[in-house]
Amino acid sequence: MRSELAWRKSSYSNIDGGECVEVRAAADMVRVRDSKRIPGAQLSIAERPWATFVGYVTGRET
């Protein structure tokens, strides 16, 4: 059985712990959460739309 990958904090997150977004790959989805509300809601986004979004916001559209 494959263990789940760890959450990764955005490199643009505030070093003092505020304004943090965390991301992790889970099976065929990418999960996104607010690190200040770990037990709170998470977004689940399919891999292809996530890659398109990241490409758009980084200026490296796929």
Secondary structure, 3 states (H helix, E strand, C coil): CCCCCCCEECCCCCCCCCCCEEEEEECCEEEEEEHHHCCCCEEEEEHHHHHHHHHHHHCCCC
